[in-house]
Amino acid sequence: ARTMYGRRRPVPELTSSNFMQRSFGERVAMNSPIQGSAADIMKVVRNRTPGLRHVYNMFLKKKRGFQGKVTLRFSIAPGGEIVNITIVSSTTDYAEFDEAVKHAVSRWRFNKVKSGNTVVTIPFTFTE
C-alpha cells in the first residue's frame, strides 16, 4: 500500500493462507493510504511548528501574557504548496498575531502528491 505522498507500507498478510491474517491485511491495505497520508502531513507540521514559537515570542514582546489557540484550515496542492488558507477560529484576541501565524504557515511546503488538493484543519496552541 502507498500513501498519497508515495511512502510504501508493505502488507505481507495479504498473501497469508490464514483467513484472519489475510482479512487483517486487506483492512491494513485499505486504511494505509489515508492514515499514512495523515501521518505524512502531521510529520511536516510537527517539524515546522517550532518556527511558530518564534512568531509567538515576537508578539509576546508587544502584548505580554497573551495566549490561546489558532485553528487554520488549508489545502495542500499536488505540488506541495499551501493554497486557500483561512483562520477557522482563534482564542488569542489578537488579530495581528493570528494573521502572522497564518502567513508563516502559508509558506510551508509538503511533499508532492499525485492526486488533487488535500484539505486539513489544524489547531495551534500558544502559551508562555
C-alpha positions as CSV (number, residue, x, y, z in Angstrom):
1,A,0.0,0.0,0.0
2,R,1.2,3.6,-0.7
3,T,0.2,6.8,0.9
4,M,-0.7,9.8,-1.2
5,Y,2.8,11.1,-0.6
6,G,4.4,8.0,-2.0
7,R,5.5,6.3,1.2
8,R,5.2,2.5,0.9
9,R,3.7,0.2,3.6
10,P,4.4,-3.5,2.9
11,V,1.4,-5.7,3.7
12,P,2.7,-9.3,3.8
13,E,-0.5,-10.5,5.4
14,L,-2.3,-10.3,2.0
15,T,-0.5,-13.5,0.9
16,S,-1.2,-15.4,4.1
17,S,-3.1,-18.7,3.9
18,N,-4.7,-17.9,7.2
19,F,-8.1,-16.2,6.6
20,M,-7.9,-14.0,9.7
21,Q,-4.4,-12.7,8.8
22,R,-5.4,-12.2,5.2
23,S,-8.6,-10.2,6.3
24,F,-6.4,-8.1,8.6
25,G,-4.0,-7.4,5.6
26,E,-7.0,-6.3,3.5
27,R,-8.1,-3.8,6.2
28,V,-4.5,-2.5,6.5
29,A,-4.1,-2.1,2.8
30,M,-7.4,-0.2,2.6
31,N,-6.6,2.1,5.5
32,S,-2.9,2.7,4.9
33,P,-3.3,5.3,2.2
34,I,-5.5,7.5,4.3
35,Q,-3.9,7.0,7.7
36,G,-0.4,7.1,6.3
37,S,-1.1,10.3,4.4
38,A,-2.3,11.9,7.6
39,A,0.9,10.9,9.3
40,D,2.9,12.3,6.5
41,I,1.1,15.7,6.9
42,M,1.5,15.7,10.7
43,K,5.2,15.0,10.4
44,V,5.7,18.2,8.4
45,V,3.5,20.1,10.9
46,R,5.5,18.8,13.9
47,N,8.8,19.7,12.2
48,R,7.6,23.2,11.3
49,T,5.7,24.1,14.4
50,P,8.8,25.3,16.4
51,G,9.1,28.1,13.9
52,L,5.7,29.4,15.1
53,R,7.2,29.7,18.6
54,H,9.5,32.4,17.2
55,V,6.4,34.3,15.9
56,Y,4.7,33.9,19.3
57,N,7.8,35.2,21.2
58,M,8.0,38.3,18.9
59,F,4.3,39.2,19.6
60,L,4.7,38.5,23.4
61,K,7.1,41.5,23.5
62,K,4.2,43.6,22.2
63,K,1.4,42.2,24.3
64,R,2.7,40.4,27.5
65,G,0.9,37.3,28.7
66,F,-1.5,36.6,25.8
67,Q,-2.1,33.0,24.9
68,G,-4.7,30.9,23.0
69,K,-5.3,28.6,20.1
70,V,-5.4,29.5,16.4
71,T,-7.1,26.9,14.2
72,L,-6.2,27.0,10.5
73,R,-7.8,25.3,7.5
74,F,-5.8,25.0,4.3
75,S,-5.5,23.0,1.2
76,I,-2.3,21.3,0.1
77,A,-2.0,21.4,-3.7
78,P,-0.4,18.4,-5.5
79,G,2.8,20.3,-5.8
80,G,3.1,20.5,-2.0
81,E,2.3,24.3,-1.7
82,I,-0.5,25.6,0.6
83,V,-3.5,27.2,-1.1
84,N,-6.7,28.6,0.3
85,I,-5.6,29.1,3.9
86,T,-8.1,30.5,6.4
87,I,-8.4,31.1,10.1
88,V,-11.2,28.9,11.3
89,S,-11.1,30.1,14.9
90,S,-8.9,31.9,17.4
91,T,-9.0,32.4,21.2
92,T,-6.0,34.8,21.3
93,D,-8.0,38.0,20.8
94,Y,-5.0,39.3,18.8
95,A,-5.8,39.5,15.1
96,E,-2.4,40.7,14.1
97,F,-0.8,37.6,15.7
98,D,-3.4,35.3,14.1
99,E,-2.5,36.8,10.7
100,A,1.2,36.4,11.3
101,V,0.7,32.7,12.2
102,K,-1.4,32.2,9.0
103,H,1.3,33.9,6.9
104,A,4.0,31.7,8.4
105,V,2.1,28.5,7.8
106,S,1.2,29.6,4.3
107,R,4.9,29.4,3.4
108,W,5.3,25.7,4.5
109,R,5.8,23.1,1.8
110,F,4.7,19.5,1.9
111,N,5.7,16.5,-0.2
112,K,4.2,16.3,-3.7
113,V,1.1,14.1,-4.3
114,K,-0.3,12.5,-7.4
115,S,-3.9,13.3,-6.5
116,G,-5.9,16.6,-6.0
117,N,-5.8,19.0,-3.1
118,T,-5.8,17.8,0.4
119,V,-7.8,19.9,2.9
120,V,-6.6,19.9,6.6
121,T,-7.7,21.7,9.7
122,I,-5.0,22.0,12.4
123,P,-5.2,23.8,15.8
124,F,-2.0,25.5,17.1
125,T,-1.9,26.3,20.8
126,F,0.3,29.1,22.2
127,T,1.2,29.5,25.9
128,E,4.1,31.1,27.7
